[in-house]
Amino acid sequence: MAGIKCVIWDLDNTLWDGICLEDPEVQLRPGITDVLAELKERGLVQSIASKNEEKALEFVENFGLMQYFVHPQVNWDPKEDNIKRIVETLNIGLDAVAFVDDNPFERESVQAMLPEVRTYDALDYRKLIELPEFQLNYDTPEARARGRMYVEEAERKRLEEEHEGRREAFLTSLDMVATPWLADEDDLPRISELVTRTNQFNSTGIRYSDEEILEFFRAKEMSFHVCSLEDKHGDYGRCGVSLIRHEPDAWNIEILLLSCRVAGRGLGTAFLSHLGRLAQESGCRWLRAKYIRTERNRQIGLLYKIMGFEKDQNLSNEESSVFVFDLSKGSIECPSWVTLTPRSIGEPS
């Protein structure tokens, strides 16, 4: 079962006992603040979907709870519509959403209209933090900051929608800085997390175990590289991973992973530009990239083609393709709106 990324709460008889517009003295449920705080600490983003007057948000504010919620939807629309609005704003999958409500009718309605969403009885609010789908599978800085990152990305999305003019101008305005480096052992939990969670920007779709990743890391002919990204709105953390298999005349990209949060930002091209430069400096002529098409990773295949990689028919078969870039003919150009700042071995993060 995939982990929960977003928890959407009802208000009346869920966060507090009673109906706030009927009883101005409603009280928070015992321990609810602790639950909200723990979910936030684990990197889950939280929101509200409540059939209510907008004035109900004043109670959330007065209780000091607004810090836990983004994009609250308080109106008389069907809750499934409000859930869809929240999900679209945050750009996450419905299968990563939990909906908590005291009303069986509302839970059943959401289940019928949005079957991917997992629903929970508000009576069980204390038990949420004990359930496996609410746990941190990989306790990394990126995992604990995920809620903040979703909020920052929603702000970027809003500004992009308001931007008039060429998209390149908007991307330039973000002041993006990509920092790639040769991975060390401290990076392995984050590499495992990305391998486990990444679907759309996973070059092969293969899920490797932690043990297999450790074996790759220790193999003399292999090397992991990671890349972080930050801009003026915040830090994405380590959001790119590549596994290279080294040959005398070629760097072979066995894995290329990019977090979905950096989609369309140019990080993939910047990362490939960096890897190509390293391959050139090591005296290699070829940068090869393995690609296994899945239902969701078409964009990785397109990236290779757009960047000038050509399919090698001799190395490709029905199961997988190998794209090749001839480094003797030039370099892979980094996008003008991304500044590459490679970190040297041993340099602190």
Phi and psi in degrees as a GROMACS rama.xvg file:
@    title "Ramachandran Plot"
@    xaxis  label "Phi"
@    yaxis  label "Psi"
@TYPE xy
-66.5504  151.993  ALA-2
-76.3564  157.302  GLY-3
-81.0722  134.466  ILE-4
-108.745  -25.702  LYS-5
-138.798  131.644  CYS-6
-113.493  123.743  VAL-7
-111.727  124.301  ILE-8
-108.062  144.888  TRP-9
-78.2239  174.61  ASP-10
-110.24  -72.7599  LEU-11
-61.4835  132.111  ASP-12
59.2177  22.0178  ASN-13
-128.827  -65.6948  THR-14
-78.5378  -32.4877  LEU-15
-134.624  164.248  TRP-16
-88.7446  127.82  ASP-17
100.819  -178.948  GLY-18
-110.126  117.125  ILE-19
-63.8589  -33.9328  CYS-20
-77.5698  -12.6188  LEU-21
-100.069  -27.66  GLU-22
-134.499  98.1504  ASP-23
-66.1026  -6.59554  PRO-24
-103.474  22.5203  GLU-25
-57.5621  149.614  VAL-26
-118.42  144.485  GLN-27
-61.4641  149.209  LEU-28
-68.5131  142.413  ARG-29
-57.213  128.016  PRO-30
80.2077  0.466526  GLY-31
-65.1075  -36.2171  ILE-32
-63.4254  -38.2244  THR-33
-63.5992  -38.7263  ASP-34
-65.5513  -46.8343  VAL-35
-60.218  -42.6309  LEU-36
-66.3357  -39.9062  ALA-37
-67.5839  -40.5567  GLU-38
-63.7698  -39.6463  LEU-39
-63.7678  -42.3255  LYS-40
-61.3677  -31.4054  GLU-41
-81.943  0.618447  ARG-42
89.3071  11.3827  GLY-43
-83.3413  136.477  LEU-44
-87.2273  144.229  VAL-45
-129.603  147.036  GLN-46
-145.406  -174.567  SER-47
-132.236  136.559  ILE-48
-133.11  104.723  ALA-49
-135.935  133.96  SER-50
-81.791  105.884  LYS-51
-169.089  170.059  ASN-52
-77.465  150.346  GLU-53
-59.1293  -22.8943  GLU-54
-59.2299  -22.1792  LYS-55
-59.7331  -27.6692  ALA-56
-66.1055  -21.8975  LEU-57
-64.0323  -32.0582  GLU-58
-69.2371  -40.7404  PHE-59
-58.9296  -43.3089  VAL-60
-66.1597  -45.15  GLU-61
-65.832  -30.0652  ASN-62
-79.6776  -3.69175  PHE-63
74.6795  26.7783  GLY-64
-102.994  -7.67928  LEU-65
-61.3118  -24.7928  MET-66
-61.4493  -19.4218  GLN-67
-91.3128  -9.87229  TYR-68
-121.056  142.293  PHE-69
-124.021  145.807  VAL-70
49.9779  48.5834  HIS-71
-62.5237  139.365  PRO-72
-115.74  103.099  GLN-73
-121.702  104.6  VAL-74
-165.405  -167.922  ASN-75
-107.181  14.4059  TRP-76
-73.6247  158.469  ASP-77
-55.0324  140.829  PRO-78
-65.2998  -29.6615  LYS-79
-64.2043  -32.3762  GLU-80
-67.7709  -41.5159  ASP-81
-67.6727  -36.6556  ASN-82
-62.3734  -42.5343  ILE-83
-62.9003  -38.3025  LYS-84
-62.0246  -44.6263  ARG-85
-62.9162  -45.4596  ILE-86
-63.5474  -41.948  VAL-87
-65.8656  -37.6034  GLU-88
-65.9136  -40.6165  THR-89
-84.4627  -15.0604  LEU-90
59.9602  52.6512  ASN-91
-125.605  164.551  ILE-92
-80.9386  148.355  GLY-93
-62.2063  -27.4307  LEU-94
-72.6113  -4.89957  ASP-95
-106.516  14.8631  ALA-96
-110.107  136.988  VAL-97
-113.63  135.825  ALA-98
-119.762  124.963  PHE-99
-114.668  122.309  VAL-100
-152.213  145.741  ASP-101
-80.9265  -19.8034  ASP-102
-92.2915  117.27  ASN-103
-58.7371  -36.1108  PRO-104
-61.2426  -44.5979  PHE-105
-65.5722  -40.3555  GLU-106
-64.2863  -42.8302  ARG-107
-67.6496  -36.2995  GLU-108
-63.2655  -44.8913  SER-109
-64.3859  -40.7983  VAL-110
-63.8261  -37.0201  GLN-111
-70.767  -40.3754  ALA-112
-87.8192  -31.074  MET-113
-130.709  74.0603  LEU-114
-62.0774  -19.3111  PRO-115
-73.2313  -26.4841  GLU-116
-72.7674  135.422  VAL-117
-93.1631  130.07  ARG-118
-109.789  149.295  THR-119
-138.643  139.233  TYR-120
-70.6076  131.675  ASP-121
-60.48  -22.9976  ALA-122
-62.2341  -22.677  LEU-123
-98.7054  21.9024  ASP-124
-58.5548  -34.2051  TYR-125
-68.1225  -26.6499  ARG-126
-81.7521  -13.9144  LYS-127
-55.5381  -45.8509  LEU-128
-69.7044  -8.68695  ILE-129
-94.2368  -14.7729  GLU-130
-74.9817  145.447  LEU-131
-61.7167  -33.2287  PRO-132
-71.4862  -10.8926  GLU-133
-102.28  6.07357  PHE-134
-88.5814  160.039  GLN-135
-85.6309  109.486  LEU-136
-68.6103  -36.4037  ASN-137
-129.802  116.435  TYR-138
-87.0443  85.491  ASP-139
-118.143  160.562  THR-140
-56.9619  -36.9437  PRO-141
-65.5061  -38.8481  GLU-142
-64.5485  -44.3708  ALA-143
-72.1725  -20.9768  ARG-144
-96.4754  5.09077  ALA-145
-61.9656  -39.8022  ARG-146
-59.0775  -45.844  GLY-147
-61.8295  -39.667  ARG-148
-64.835  -37.5841  MET-149
-64.6011  -37.8474  TYR-150
-65.6574  -44.7286  VAL-151
-62.2053  -39.0817  GLU-152
-68.9164  -35.5149  GLU-153
-62.0813  -37.3947  ALA-154
-66.8996  -41.171  GLU-155
-60.2894  -43.2256  ARG-156
-62.0334  -41.8246  LYS-157
-62.2326  -45.7764  ARG-158
-65.4256  -35.8322  LEU-159
-66.5693  -38.9495  GLU-160
-65.7333  -31.0703  GLU-161
-83.5891  -15.8706  GLU-162
-69.6936  134.928  HIS-163
-109.955  132.376  GLU-164
118.32  -167.954  GLY-165
-67.5178  142.838  ARG-166
-63.4493  -33.8767  ARG-167
-59.4681  -33.8217  GLU-168
-67.1881  -39.5385  ALA-169
-64.5872  -45.1175  PHE-170
-61.9702  -39.45  LEU-171
-62.0679  -36.7167  THR-172
-66.2946  -17.069  SER-173
-76.5686  -16.9296  LEU-174
56.2288  54.511  ASP-175
-77.8173  138.055  MET-176
-127.174  119.99  VAL-177
-104.063  132.144  ALA-178
-124.168  102.343  THR-179
-95.0285  153.997  PRO-180
-158.723  162.643  TRP-181
-72.035  123.019  LEU-182
-66.1931  147.354  ALA-183
-117.786  -176.84  ASP-184
-63.1083  -29.2211  GLU-185
-65.902  -20.8681  ASP-186
-83.9917  -11.7648  ASP-187
-60.9508  -41.555  LEU-188
-59.8444  -39.8338  PRO-189
-69.5567  -37.932  ARG-190
-60.8408  -45.4081  ILE-191
-61.4135  -40.5948  SER-192
-61.885  -45.4144  GLU-193
-65.8097  -40.2357  LEU-194
-61.7033  -37.4123  VAL-195
-74.8554  -37.5868  THR-196
-96.9243  -23.9072  ARG-197
-82.0048  129.979  THR-198
-120.056  -54.4085  ASN-199
-68.8846  -34.1938  GLN-200
-118.232  50.0648  PHE-201
-116.669  115.269  ASN-202
-66.5328  -18.9034  SER-203
-126.502  -20.2663  THR-204
75.8468  2.80361  GLY-205
-79.8709  133.848  ILE-206
-98.0233  109.602  ARG-207
-93.3894  144.778  TYR-208
-75.7522  165.188  SER-209
-59.0798  -37.2654  ASP-210
-66.094  -41.014  GLU-211
-65.7422  -39.7093  GLU-212
-63.5553  -40.0315  ILE-213
-64.0171  -38.6577  LEU-214
-64.1022  -42.1315  GLU-215
-59.4321  -44.9412  PHE-216
-60.3797  -36.9823  PHE-217
-85.0622  -15.9939  ARG-218
-69.4973  133.468  ALA-219
-64.4746  -31.6781  LYS-220
-87.8381  3.73323  GLU-221
-120.019  154.953  MET-222
-151.059  137.251  SER-223
-94.1473  140.672  PHE-224
-126.46  140.685  HIS-225
-123.525  160.622  VAL-226
-143.367  132.983  CYS-227
-106.099  164.186  SER-228
-144.035  137.133  LEU-229
-140.262  156.363  GLU-230
-143.362  -171.989  ASP-231
-68.607  -13.4587  LYS-232
-93.9368  -17.0039  HIS-233
159.758  -174.763  GLY-234
-111.195  122.015  ASP-235
-77.6391  -14.4743  TYR-236
73.4584  -160.224  GLY-237
-75.9199  109.998  ARG-238
-127.224  7.2622  CYS-239
-138.175  139.311  GLY-240
-137.826  139.535  VAL-241
-137.992  139.105  SER-242
-111.286  122.415  LEU-243
-108.162  132.174  ILE-244
-104.685  121.424  ARG-245
-92.0993  135.037  HIS-246
-127.74  162.687  GLU-247
-55.3279  -36.2455  PRO-248
-113.096  7.46612  ASP-249
-153.828  146.285  ALA-250
-102.254  123.299  TRP-251
-107.257  115.638  ASN-252
-81.646  102.987  ILE-253
-83.1503  -29.7802  GLU-254
-137.992  134.042  ILE-255
-134.518  117.452  LEU-256
-126.445  137.905  LEU-257
-134.152  133.557  LEU-258
-60.1878  140.99  SER-259
-62.0768  -20.2944  CYS-260
-66.8344  -21.76  ARG-261
-101.735  14.2786  VAL-262
-57.3524  132.694  ALA-263
76.2441  9.5023  GLY-264
-95.2946  -10.9756  ARG-265
92.1682  7.06851  GLY-266
-67.06  -37.2493  LEU-267
-58.4515  -44.8945  GLY-268
-65.5594  -42.7909  THR-269
-62.3468  -41.997  ALA-270
-64.101  -45.7012  PHE-271
-63.5048  -36.9107  LEU-272
-60.1183  -43.9036  SER-273
-64.1556  -46.3617  HIS-274
-63.8231  -39.3918  LEU-275
-62.7199  -40.0298  GLY-276
-65.0495  -41.983  ARG-277
-63.0232  -40.7378  LEU-278
-62.9022  -42.1161  ALA-279
-61.0636  -44.3093  GLN-280
-65.1656  -26.1196  GLU-281
-85.3749  1.20041  SER-282
90.2468  11.3265  GLY-283
-87.4531  149.325  CYS-284
-95.0629  -29.3028  ARG-285
-116.01  139.159  TRP-286
-115.512  111.722  LEU-287
-108.563  149.751  ARG-288
-136.729  121.051  ALA-289
-80.6705  138.461  LYS-290
-141.374  123.668  TYR-291
-117.07  114.642  ILE-292
-72.5705  134.514  ARG-293
-121.439  -175.855  THR-294
-68.8344  -17.3523  GLU-295
-125.515  -3.00858  ARG-296
-109.955  25.1995  ASN-297
-56.2612  -31.4678  ARG-298
-65.9732  -28.3616  GLN-299
-67.19  -43.6557  ILE-300
-61.2266  -40.7186  GLY-301
-65.2349  -37.1903  LEU-302
-59.2225  -46.68  LEU-303
-59.3164  -44.3458  TYR-304
-65.9151  -43.4022  LYS-305
-62.8899  -34.416  ILE-306
-81.7778  3.37172  MET-307
95.824  8.24262  GLY-308
-71.5223  144.488  PHE-309
-117.689  144.051  GLU-310
-71.7016  128.811  LYS-311
-92.0564  106.869  ASP-312
-65.4799  -31.3326  GLN-313
-71.3121  -32.4247  ASN-314
-94.5489  -10.6186  LEU-315
-93.2126  156.593  SER-316
-146.052  -170.716  ASN-317
-66.3757  -27.7896  GLU-318
-86.5499  -34.862  GLU-319
-147.768  156.814  SER-320
-114.098  152.635  SER-321
-123.388  119.654  VAL-322
-101.051  141.862  PHE-323
-126.412  136.387  VAL-324
-117.09  126.578  PHE-325
-86.8408  102.959  ASP-326
-71.2666  -15.1259  LEU-327
-72.0069  -15.9619  SER-328
-97.1354  -2.41583  LYS-329
146.412  -174.46  GLY-330
-111.019  163.498  SER-331
-83.9502  123.197  ILE-332
-79.3724  131.681  GLU-333
-77.9861  141.011  CYS-334
-56.669  141.596  PRO-335
-64.7504  -22.1971  SER-336
-91.1312  0.506623  TRP-337
-114.716  128.055  VAL-338
-95.9638  121.047  THR-339
-90.5692  126.857  LEU-340
-130.869  76.3099  THR-341
-57.0022  141.123  PRO-342
-96.7792  134.771  ARG-343
-75.4645  157.123  SER-344
-60.0647  130.373  ILE-345
88.973  -12.0828  GLY-346
-71.8429  130.982  GLU-347
-66.8494  151.243  PRO-348
